[in-house]
Amino acid sequence: MEATEELVGSELGTKEFWDATYSLEIDNFKSHKDVGEVWFGEDCMDRVIRYIENSSEIAKTSSILDIGCGNGIFLVEMACAGYTNLTGVDYAEGAIQLARMVAQDKKVDVTFQAANFMSDLSGTELPACLQLQYDVCHDKGTYDAISLSPERPREQRLRYLDSVRRLVRPGGLLLLTSCNWTADELVAHFCPAFSRHHTVPAPSFSFGGYTGSVVSTVVFRRPD
């Protein structure tokens, strides 16, 4: 991982923020079935799902782990599209409670587990879902939140890299979406532990002679 200028710390990098967020979103779902925020927008989520559906490497039965699954809507949509081996983890217990409610409401079968995938625990002390390796790991916003940690963000990012590499099987894929890092920055962060496999195109904007995207989605492959 290359040295890089860190992001300014934010409350989005704290567990307290997410606990409070999902406590409110659970109340909203109970009162009027509002699943809550779809981070980076539904269009972004749909682009990733279309990539998966069009990939010859990802089968309906492939094991898929959503890291920092939040309200679980990504996996719920994947289940509705016919994918059958889906697991979501989040360190906010409220997120998992909401995700299970959303999945039950949509009548789909998805496994959700409250767990900190960056935990220092090992072996049998880890939750069962974190003792496995997956064909695909998906992250939309979790790496961003970790990068916004008010305390030791570079250390947190390095721990993320070690943890996610443990979870992706050799030859497997990591689909990572960020609104804080460009595709080139993500490549600098994750290679050579992973190799760049594909960049999912996103709508671009132009301003002052520069062209860029609001979000970046990079598909990485773990070397065999």
Buried (B, 14 or more C-beta within 10 A) or exposed (E): BEEEEBBEBBEBBBEEBBBBBBBEBBEEBEEEEEBBEBBBEEEBBEBBBEBBEEBEBBEEEBBBBBBBBBBBBBBBBBBEEEBBBBBBBBBBBBBBBBBBBBBEEBEBEBBBBBBBBBBEEEEEEBBEBBEEBBBBBBBBBBBBBBBBBEEEBEEBBEBBBEBBBBBBBEEBBBBBBBBBBBBEBBBBBBEEBBEBBBBBEBEEEEEEEEEEBEBBBBBBBBEE
